[in-house]
Amino acid sequence: MTTHDQPKRISAASTLQDRISRALAPTVLNIEDESHLHEDHLQGPKLLEARGGGHFSVTIVSAEFDGLPLVQRHRLGYAAGGDLMGGRVHALSMETLTPEEWEQAQS
């Protein structure tokens, strides 16, 4: 099989973006791959995985967070990641805001 015949592997960031978008309908979604900042403590297969992703920082602005405490907001974010969590996504740092909180932060 040539490389042209192999299906392209969709990046963890792209998959995470799709899943969060479908689950939380965010008005703002920023995903930063920070894997390169963590290579010093990863060895062997973990290092290879990190080079393709693994450590992400995410900002999610969604009306789904209205009235929810921070812990529940983060649970929704982790749930959206599903089986990526603990696999292709090794670490996920989240900022979870309502649209009103986002507006206030931008002022």
N, C-alpha and C positions, 0 to 999 in steps of 0.2 A: 504494500500500500504506500503510495507517495504522500507527501505532506499535503498535496492538494486534495486528496481523498479523505483526509482526516477531518472530523468536525472541529470547528474552532471552540476552544474552551472559553466560555464567557467568564470574565473576571469576577472576582468576589465582590468588588465594589459595584459593578454593574448589576449583579444579581441582587445585592443588598438594596440598591437604589430602587429596583423594580418592586421588590417585596415591600419595602417601607411605603412606597408610593401607593401600592394597591391596598395595603392594610390601614394606612393612616391619612390618606388624601392630603398630604402636606401642602401648605402654600409656599413654604420655603424648605428645601432639602439640600444641605451641603454635606458632601462626604469627602473627607480627606484621607488618603492612604498614608499612614505614618509609619509603615513597616520599616522604612530605611532608618528610622530613629532607634530601632530596637534590635538591630542586627548584632550588636556587641554581646548580647546575652543569649543569643540563639546559636545552636550548633547542629551540625548534621542535617537531617531531614527538616527540622524546624527552620533552619536558616534558608533552605531552598523554598519552603512554603512562604516564609516571610518576604522573600524577594518577589513573589507573585502576589502578595497581599497578606493580610493577617491582622494587622493593627490599624484600626480606623477611628477617626474622630468624626462624629456626626452631629449636625445641628438639624433638628426637626421642629418645624413650626406647624402645628395642627390644631384645629378646633376640637379634635378628639381628646385633647388634654384638658379642656375646660372643666374646672372643678375637681381635678384629680391631683393628689399629692405626688411629689417627685418619684417616689418608689413605684407607684402604679404607672406613671408615665414611662419609666424605664422598662418596666415589665412589658408594656405594649411594644416598645422598640425592640427588645430582645425576642419577643414572640414573633414579631414580623420577620426577624432574621431566620427563625426556624432552625433547620438543620445546618445552616452555615455556622451557627454559634458553636464554638468549641472545635470546629473543623477548619474550614477555609477562613473563618473569622476567629482569630485567636483572642483578640481583645477589642472591645468596643467602648469608646468614651462618648457619652451622649450629653447634649444640651437639648432639653425638651421644653418648648415654649408654646403658649397659646398665641394666637395672632395679636391679641392685645398686649401681651408681654413683649412680643417682638417689636411692635410699634413703639412701646415705651423705651426699649433698649436702643432703638435707632435714633431717638430724639436727643 
